Amino acid sequence: MIYKKMGKITLSIIKPDAVKNGYTGPILFHIMKKKFKIIALKMTSISKTLAIKFYEKHKKNSYFESLVKFMSSGPIISIILEKENAVKDFRMLIGDKNPINAKKGTIRKLYANSLKENAIHGSDSNENVFREYPFYFSKKEIFLNF
């Protein structure tokens, strides 16, 4: 069952800027090179309504409206990844939210345009993985791969 995967999976989203700029392949290569197993992957677009619900915890921040507009501006790639310590290891792989502060070799240092257009999302906690993945994947899609 998926609840037994606590600590072993994470959700990633390749954001509209990275998809538009043709970075999907190189980003996936970095992810696989670090021994993450792709459990589920799909290209989709999200509505403003879904983006509002997904980013609800940021609602009081000044950047909320621009974040919603950006995330609903074009196709995204949503991915469920598996690896021991998935969340922690993936957060290290993607780097700081601001690409200026990201370490050399991280996905955001290599492919992000700015703090706003920072190429990729990664769940920030094991608990948030289980809150976030149902926005992009049905249980049927997930259970087929576990």
RABEL-V427377 format. One record per residue. N is the residue number from 1. RES is the residue in one small letter. BURIAL is + if it has 24 or more other ideal C-beta (glycine too) atoms within 12 Angstrom, else -. Layout:
BEGIN
[[N/RES/BURIAL] [N/RES/BURIAL]]
END
This chain:
BEGIN
[[1/m/-] [2/i/+] [3/y/-] [4/k/-] [5/k/+] [6/m/-] [7/g/-] [8/k/+] [9/i/+] [10/t/+] [11/l/+] [12/s/+] [13/i/+] [14/i/+] [15/k/+] [16/p/+] [17/d/+] [18/a/+] [19/v/+] [20/k/-] [21/n/-] [22/g/-] [23/y/+] [24/t/+] [25/g/-] [26/p/-] [27/i/+] [28/l/+] [29/f/-] [30/h/+] [31/i/+] [32/m/-] [33/k/-] [34/k/+] [35/k/-] [36/f/+] [37/k/-] [38/i/+] [39/i/+] [40/a/+] [41/l/+] [42/k/+] [43/m/-] [44/t/+] [45/s/-] [46/i/+] [47/s/-] [48/k/-] [49/t/-] [50/l/-] [51/a/+] [52/i/-] [53/k/-] [54/f/+] [55/y/+] [56/e/-] [57/k/-] [58/h/-] [59/k/-] [60/k/-] [61/n/-] [62/s/-] [63/y/-] [64/f/-] [65/e/-] [66/s/-] [67/l/+] [68/v/+] [69/k/-] [70/f/+] [71/m/+] [72/s/+] [73/s/-] [74/g/-] [75/p/-] [76/i/+] [77/i/+] [78/s/+] [79/i/+] [80/i/+] [81/l/+] [82/e/+] [83/k/+] [84/e/-] [85/n/-] [86/a/+] [87/v/+] [88/k/-] [89/d/+] [90/f/+] [91/r/+] [92/m/-] [93/l/+] [94/i/+] [95/g/+] [96/d/-] [97/k/+] [98/n/-] [99/p/+] [100/i/-] [101/n/-] [102/a/+] [103/k/-] [104/k/-] [105/g/-] [106/t/+] [107/i/+] [108/r/+] [109/k/+] [110/l/+] [111/y/+] [112/a/+] [113/n/-] [114/s/-] [115/l/-] [116/k/+] [117/e/+] [118/n/+] [119/a/+] [120/i/+] [121/h/+] [122/g/+] [123/s/+] [124/d/-] [125/s/-] [126/n/+] [127/e/-] [128/n/+] [129/v/+] [130/f/+] [131/r/-] [132/e/+] [133/y/+] [134/p/-] [135/f/+] [136/y/+] [137/f/+] [138/s/-] [139/k/-] [140/k/-] [141/e/-] [142/i/+] [143/f/-] [144/l/-] [145/n/-] [146/f/-]]
END
